[in-house]
């Protein structure tokens, strides 16, 4: 699983942080999304999928496939 986020479309609702706090955070200045781990471990995949589902502006994109870890 890989994750991409669209920070410019983020409304700062914080639902992603509530669903997956090990993967997402919010900037202090404007509360927009911060991606902490673009390739989370399998144990966090369900939480990431939930975060993407509950995001009111659909700024989280979940991509299949592993790809290299950075």
SVG drawing of the C-alpha trace seen along z (x, -y; Angstrom):
<svg xmlns="http://www.w3.org/2000/svg" viewBox="-17 -29 31 35">
<polyline fill="none" stroke="black" stroke-width="0.4" points="0.0,0.0 1.2,-3.5 -0.6,-6.7 -0.8,-10.1 -2.5,-13.2 -3.7,-16.4 -2.8,-19.0 -4.2,-21.9 -7.7,-20.3 -7.6,-19.5 -10.1,-21.2 -8.4,-20.3 -11.2,-18.2 -8.8,-15.9 -10.8,-12.7 -7.6,-11.1 -5.7,-11.7 -8.5,-10.1 -8.6,-7.1 -4.9,-6.5 -2.7,-8.7 0.5,-6.7 0.1,-7.6 -1.5,-11.1 -1.0,-14.3 -2.1,-18.0 0.0,-21.1 0.0,-23.5 -0.5,-26.5 -3.6,-25.6 -4.5,-22.0 -4.0,-20.5 -3.0,-16.9 0.6,-15.8 1.5,-12.3 3.8,-10.6 4.3,-7.3 3.6,-7.1 4.0,-3.3 2.6,-2.1 3.1,1.5 0.2,4.0 -1.0,3.7 -2.1,0.1 -3.7,0.7 -7.2,1.0 -6.9,-2.2 -5.6,-4.0 -8.5,-2.7 -10.9,-4.0 -9.1,-7.4 -9.6,-7.6 -13.2,-6.7 -14.1,-9.3 -12.1,-12.2 -14.8,-14.8 -12.9,-16.2 -11.4,-12.9 -7.8,-14.1 -6.3,-10.7 -5.5,-8.3 -4.7,-4.7 -2.6,-3.0 -2.1,0.8 1.3,2.2 4.3,2.0 7.0,0.1 10.3,-0.7 10.3,-2.1 11.9,-5.5"/>
</svg>
